[in-house]
Amino acid sequence: MKISVIGTGYVGLVTGTCLAETGNDVLCIDIDEKKVNKMMKGEVPIYEPHLDVLFHRNIKANRLNFSTSLEEGLEHGDIIFLALPTPEDEDGSADLSYVLGCASHIGKLLKNYKVIVDKSTVPVGTSKKVAQAIANQTDVEFDVVSNPEFLREGFAVDDFLKPERIVIGSSSEKAIELMEKLYKPFVRSGNPVIIMDEKSAELTKYAANSFLATKITFMNEIANFCEKVGADVDKVRAGMGTDSRIGKRFLFPGIGYGGSCFPKDVKALYKSGKDSGYEFDILNAVIKVNDIQKKILIPRIEAYFNNNLKGKTFAIWGLAFKPETDDIREAPALYIIDELLKKEANIKVFDPEAMENVKHKYKNQLIYTKNMYEASKNADALIICTEWSLFRTPDFEKLRSNLNKPIIFDGRNLYDLEDIQKEGFYYSSIGRKTIEP
């Protein structure tokens, strides 16, 4: 099939590359000429495990191509995916200007029947708005489908190639038939293709992300309470996770959720509720608790250093909002960095993939290091913000030698309490007792 993908961010590029992998002829469109030129030369603009292999293979096979021309994209594709940004607006709602602006341009260029697919995460009712924006510019037949993505950064390629489910929101039999044909190679193992109306499909994505964000936030509240009463959140988590009604995933406490999806989607669903006269009290609480959780290590650090962080040097391991990505959007590490900078502390940072993105944001305000041990050298304490695998089994003897004092504030609970006590560290984590040497 001939497919065009408008937008080459995380969702658009993964979508285009994975659709090319199953033999489709894919043209990816982006207005960023510099980015498009790089991709045409074989440069992958984002870090996502396994994406580079598929990207290069499909470019070589001429199944994956790039352009800055929306007109070319409309001429090429029978199915047109919109994978455009829907950033958070000032009031918490999703900004649909990119999506609706593109829809209007599509209407002006449309010459024959196309299926226009909303792949971006959008509020309930967006499909109708997209259809209206197109219809205002043309009398040519088209259909708009809501097909939300369920891709986890760090696992996006696997999630696309082996989806747990595919949601197609449409009232058009013609569009549904084309979408089912497109996705047939991805559900050969029997995972469901769920057909529903457009509004239900749009809400499904928001509901799923908001539920997971709520689950994380609830566990963080339990962790904070554990510290108050002397319980151990690891044991509580194990006891909860073995209940099949709850499950083991998303029960790990930490310094809050971040990224491009959870923070934005929870706020957008909350705002959609308000606009419709419904108050999502639980989502309001999730937003408030997560904002507090991102900075929860700061009071502990201040207390340890007698409320004087000026001139102190802190090593930070992990800058991305989660492992296996270079994405720093809403990353808890950034909130900690901002607070430490306000208190005139010095900060040495290391992340396996996100360093360049952080450099763009902070410039020369931070000290950028080549590896985790260089970051820890002559630091007054280590702060762990992202649970990258390489941080899980460090050389504790080398780390202890590098640090001015053996002090760790761990926002991701990477280490066993008994093990860290034997290593002689002061160790403060989330929902567990503080270890003192």
QUIKA-V179810 format. One record per helix or strand of 3 or more residues. SS is the DSSP state (A for helix, B for strand). FROM is the first residue (numbers start at 0). TO is the last residue. If there is no record, write none. Layout:
SS;FROM;TO, SS;FROM;TO
//
This chain:
B;1;5, A;9;20, B;24;28, A;32;39, A;50;59, B;63;66, A;69;75, B;78;81, A;96;108, B;113;117, A;125;134, B;141;145, A;155;160, B;164;168, A;172;185, B;191;195, A;197;228, A;232;240, A;261;274, A;280;292, A;295;303, B;312;316, A;331;341, B;345;349, A;354;364, A;371;375, B;380;383, A;388;390, A;395;401, B;406;409, A;416;421, B;425;427
//
